[in-house]
Amino acid sequence: MVKKIKIIIAGGAGFVGSSLALYLNKKINNSQVYIVDNLIRKGSELNLSRIENNNIEFIRADLSNPQSFKSLPKADIFIDAASNPSILAGINSSTVDLINNNLITTLHSLEWCAENQSKLIFLSSNRIYPFDRLNNINFIEKDTRFSWLESLKIKGLSKNGISEELPIEGIRSFYGASKLASENFIKEYGYFKNLNFVINRFGIIGGPWQMGKFDQGILAYWIAAYIYNFPLKYIGYGGSGKQVRDILHVNDVCNLIFLQIMNWEKINFNTYNIGGGYNNSISLFELNSFIQEEIGIKKNIGKDLNKRDADIPIYYTDNSKIKEVIDWHPKFSLRETIHDTSKWVYDNKELLSIIFLT
Ligand SMILES: NC(=O)c1ccc[n+]([C@@H]2O[C@H](COP(=O)([O-])OP(=O)(O)OC[C@H]3O[C@@H](n4cnc5c(N)ncnc54)[C@H](O)[C@@H]3O)[C@@H](O)[C@H]2O)c1
């Protein structure tokens, strides 16, 4: 009999976690997928309905509590996608809550993985890079977006975007700090407790089933604002909306993690920047016209001149390192991500009103 590959996804009722659960369950024939979640994120309970009837087991548990790990089955792979992913979390709300859901959850996961010889896949963030460092990179203002000066010679920055070489000394937000602290402990566990791991530092992820809110999940939130007609604002940078990010389709995240599981020896003990890259980069101003074109509704965007905490003018990902190792690169275009997300909101307009209108 072929041995089943057992996969636990912490935060498995979330946007990325639930997408991963369905994808891996389908793609790896002999797999058994378990999702663990405390449903603290509003809307995660809706994701559970996607999971039903797929032979995926849901365990409701708060992983910041070490006792919760007693209810987990042994597993070959443990994917840590549990966190509060808001960059603003902990700034005007409890920092301890953020640390519990992010760092403490990861620490207990590490202890469990080391004990059970589970391989760890950690979903980190580009927010581990300090915002003051990113703010200090010179850029110019073009018609619809900010753009880094081409002549710059900065370690970790090239025309492809930000690579893993960008120095990490500086201030980054409590969210970024919780992720970086988790990364540091993961590496210590790798060294001292033989933990097998991979760390993926993601840029913005988008796609269906993201329960977007004003401070996290921007693509779904902006699209929902058009469909439900609630107000949007360009924040900071003179209200120009020219700040730039790259957006990666959640299906590309799923494909990446599948490839990493299948090519473990190549990626073990490594850290990768993962994102949409330059081709999938967009300013808010440009996003506005893309969404208008996709769903055919015009919308006026307000302005708030006050800069948002921890904001940065430009970020897009240099994916060269992961491309080199397992030939992964984003397959979905930004237009496809916008299309899929818009279709999902339209198709579920009534169900999602409790997320986007309350
Ligand atoms: N979505 C993005 O754009 C993005 C970008 C970079 C990194 N990430 C990282 O990817 C991961 C997944 O993000 P997401 O967008 O799916 O977020 P999400 O909020 O949709 O999902 C996170 C899930 O974790 C659960 N959770 C939180 N604390 C928990 C705890 N103590 N115990 C058990 N479950 C808990 C939540 O209920 C939620 O369902 C996160 O670690 C996030 O930091 C996401």
The ligand as an SDF file (V2000), in Angstrom:
LIG
                    3D

 44 48  0  0  0  0  0  0  0  0999 V2000
   -2.6760   37.5700    1.7770 N   0  0  0  0  0  0  0  0  0  0  0  0
   -1.5600   38.1890    1.5410 C   0  0  0  0  0  0  0  0  0  0  0  0
   -1.5120   39.1150    0.7160 O   0  0  0  0  0  0  0  0  0  0  0  0
   -0.2730   37.7470    2.2180 C   0  0  0  0  0  0  0  0  0  0  0  0
    0.9310   38.3710    1.8470 C   0  0  0  0  0  0  0  0  0  0  0  0
    2.1110   37.9900    2.4980 C   0  0  0  0  0  0  0  0  0  0  0  0
    2.0850   36.9950    3.4610 C   0  0  0  0  0  0  0  0  0  0  0  0
    0.8980   36.4040    3.7980 N   0  0  0  0  0  0  0  0  0  0  0  0
    0.9080   35.3840    4.8490 C   0  0  0  0  0  0  0  0  0  0  0  0
    0.2110   34.2450    4.3860 O   0  0  0  0  0  0  0  0  0  0  0  0
   -0.4820   33.6340    5.4770 C   0  0  0  0  0  0  0  0  0  0  0  0
   -1.9400   33.4500    5.0960 C   0  0  0  0  0  0  0  0  0  0  0  0
   -2.5340   34.7340    4.8670 O   0  0  0  0  0  0  0  0  0  0  0  0
   -4.0520   34.8810    4.4650 P   0  0  0  0  0  0  0  0  0  0  0  0
   -4.1530   35.9980    3.5130 O   0  0  0  0  0  0  0  0  0  0  0  0
   -4.5980   33.5540    4.1190 O   0  0  0  0  0  0  0  0  0  0  0  0
   -4.6580   35.3610    5.8550 O   0  0  0  0  0  0  0  0  0  0  0  0
   -6.0890   34.9930    6.4870 P   0  0  0  0  0  0  0  0  0  0  0  0
   -6.3260   35.9770    7.5670 O   0  0  0  0  0  0  0  0  0  0  0  0
   -7.1130   34.8570    5.4180 O   0  0  0  0  0  0  0  0  0  0  0  0
   -5.8190   33.5440    7.0870 O   0  0  0  0  0  0  0  0  0  0  0  0
   -5.1410   33.3430    8.2950 C   0  0  0  0  0  0  0  0  0  0  0  0
   -5.9430   32.3220    9.0870 C   0  0  0  0  0  0  0  0  0  0  0  0
   -5.2510   32.0670   10.3180 O   0  0  0  0  0  0  0  0  0  0  0  0
   -6.2190   31.9000   11.3340 C   0  0  0  0  0  0  0  0  0  0  0  0
   -5.5560   32.1400   12.6160 N   0  0  0  0  0  0  0  0  0  0  0  0
   -5.0540   33.3130   13.0950 C   0  0  0  0  0  0  0  0  0  0  0  0
   -4.5460   33.1270   14.3220 N   0  0  0  0  0  0  0  0  0  0  0  0
   -4.7090   31.8070   14.6170 C   0  0  0  0  0  0  0  0  0  0  0  0
   -4.3940   31.0050   15.7450 C   0  0  0  0  0  0  0  0  0  0  0  0
   -3.8290   31.5410   16.8480 N   0  0  0  0  0  0  0  0  0  0  0  0
   -4.7320   29.6810   15.7350 N   0  0  0  0  0  0  0  0  0  0  0  0
   -5.3290   29.1410   14.6410 C   0  0  0  0  0  0  0  0  0  0  0  0
   -5.6550   29.8560   13.5330 N   0  0  0  0  0  0  0  0  0  0  0  0
   -5.3500   31.1700   13.5340 C   0  0  0  0  0  0  0  0  0  0  0  0
   -7.3160   32.9060   10.9860 C   0  0  0  0  0  0  0  0  0  0  0  0
   -8.5600   32.5940   11.5700 O   0  0  0  0  0  0  0  0  0  0  0  0
   -7.3460   32.8080    9.4700 C   0  0  0  0  0  0  0  0  0  0  0  0
   -8.3220   31.8930    9.0420 O   0  0  0  0  0  0  0  0  0  0  0  0
   -0.2610   34.5190    6.6860 C   0  0  0  0  0  0  0  0  0  0  0  0
    0.7610   33.9760    7.4740 O   0  0  0  0  0  0  0  0  0  0  0  0
    0.1700   35.8370    6.0920 C   0  0  0  0  0  0  0  0  0  0  0  0
    1.0120   36.5550    6.9770 O   0  0  0  0  0  0  0  0  0  0  0  0
   -0.2720   36.7610    3.1970 C   0  0  0  0  0  0  0  0  0  0  0  0
  1  2  1  0
  2  3  2  0
  2  4  1  0
  4  5  1  0
  4 44  2  0
  5  6  2  0
  6  7  1  0
  7  8  2  0
  8  9  1  0
  8 44  1  0
  9 10  1  0
  9 42  1  0
 10 11  1  0
 11 12  1  0
 11 40  1  0
 12 13  1  0
 13 14  1  0
 14 15  2  0
 14 16  1  0
 14 17  1  0
 17 18  1  0
 18 19  2  0
 18 20  1  0
 18 21  1  0
 21 22  1  0
 22 23  1  0
 23 24  1  0
 23 38  1  0
 24 25  1  0
 25 26  1  0
 25 36  1  0
 26 27  1  0
 26 35  1  0
 27 28  2  0
 28 29  1  0
 29 30  1  0
 29 35  2  0
 30 31  1  0
 30 32  2  0
 32 33  1  0
 33 34  2  0
 34 35  1  0
 36 37  1  0
 36 38  1  0
 38 39  1  0
 40 41  1  0
 40 42  1  0
 42 43  1  0
M  CHG  2   8   1  16  -1
M  END
$$$$
